[in-house]
Amino acid sequence: MKHIVVAVDGSAGADRALEQAIKLASELAQAPRITALHVDPSVTINEAPLGVDLDERIEEEGLALLRPVQERLAQSGLPCETAVRRGDPAAEIGEFARREGCDLIVMGTRGQSLAKELLLGGVGHKVIQHAPCPVMTVR
């Protein structure tokens, strides 16, 4: 295993996924590179509020969300990096893993039942369906 991508979104599930990825990478004889990936969702609205650059605001929040992730990865001593993409989270996670030749995607779940996840079509379920590599979900 050479490259693990961890989807991060500021949730408790994403934090647990990051910890699992770090633990897994630490236990391997040759530590793989870990990329923490945050996807800024594409938002379409008819009119943005006056004086607010919505795209800029979303980007700022994404970068702020990554700061503690970067600190945690640095503390791990593992080869790591962060990346930010924009668009549909499920599609972007899968495309990133494909383009970067990732061996594993690690992501948190919202703790929903399988039936609810299937009905609502959560990001995790979509990633699992279309991923180019194995996906580890962490509750």
N, C-alpha and C positions, 0 to 999 in steps of 0.2 A: 504494500500500500504506500503510495507516494503523495497523495493529495486528498485532503478531507475538506469539504465545504460545509460550513455551519450557517444555517439561515438564522438571522437575528432580527428581532423586531421590538425589543424592549420588554417583552412579556416574561413572566416567570418560567414558562415552558421553554422559551429560547435560552434563558439563563441556564436551565438544567441541561439543555442540549449542548451548550458550550462546554459545561463542566464534563459531560460524558465524552465529548470529542477530545478534550484535553486528557482525560483519564485514559482513553483508548490509545491515543497517540503516545502517551508516556510509557505505556506498557509494551509497545512494540520495540523490537530490537533496533530497527532503524526508524526514527521518528519521522512521520510524514509531515508535510507542510499543511498548516491549517489556514483556511481563508474564512473569515467571518464576513458573510454577505448580507447586506441590508438592501432591500428593494423599496424604493420610494414609490408608492402606488400612483398610477396615473389617475388624475382626478379631472373630470369634465364637468364644468358648471357653465350655466348660461352667462352669468355676470359675476366677476370677482368683486368682493367688497371694495369700496373706494379706498385707495391708498394702500392696498395690500397686494403684494406680489405673491400669489399663492404658491407658485413653483419655488420661489426663493425660500418661503417659509417652510415648505415641506423638506427642502434640501437641508436647511439649517437644523430642523428637528432630527433628521436622519443622521447628520454628522454628530450632533450632541448625543444621540443614542449610542453611537459607536465609541465614544470616549471611554466609558468604563469597560467595554469589551476589549479595546486596545490595551488598556492597563492590565486586564486579567490575562490576556494572551502574552504580554511582555513578561509578566510574573512567572508564567509557565516555563519559560526558557526554551520553548519549542519554536521551530521556524514557522513564522506566521505573518499574516497580512490581513488587511480589511479591503472590502470592495463595496461600492455602492452602484446600484443600477436603478433604472426607472422603468416602470411599466407594470404589467400584470405579475404579481409576485410568483405565482406557480410557474408561469412560462419563463420568467427571467431566471429563476433558480435552476430549472432544467436546462435552459440554454447555456447558462454559465458553466454548469457541470460538464456539459457536452463540449463546449469550446475549450475549456481548461483541462480536459481529460481527467476529471476528478474520479476517484475510486469509490467515494462514499459521500452521500449527503446526510447530514444529521440535522434534525429539526424537532422542535417541540410541538406538542399538540395542545389543544384547548381542553382536553379531558372529556370530550363528548363521547357518547356511545357511538359505535360503528354505524348504527341505523341513522342517527342524527347527522353524523358526518357525511354519510352517503346522500342523504336528502338535501342537506345544505350545501354540499359540494365544497368542503373546506380546502384551503390551500394545501395542507398536507396530503389529502386524498388525491388531489390533482397532480401533485409532484410525484407521488408513488405511481400513478397511472402512466406517466410520461417520462420518467427519469431514465437517463442513459446508463445509470449505475445503481447499485443497491442504495436503499434509503433506510436510515435508522430513525424511528420516531421515539421521542422521549416524553414521558408524561410528567 
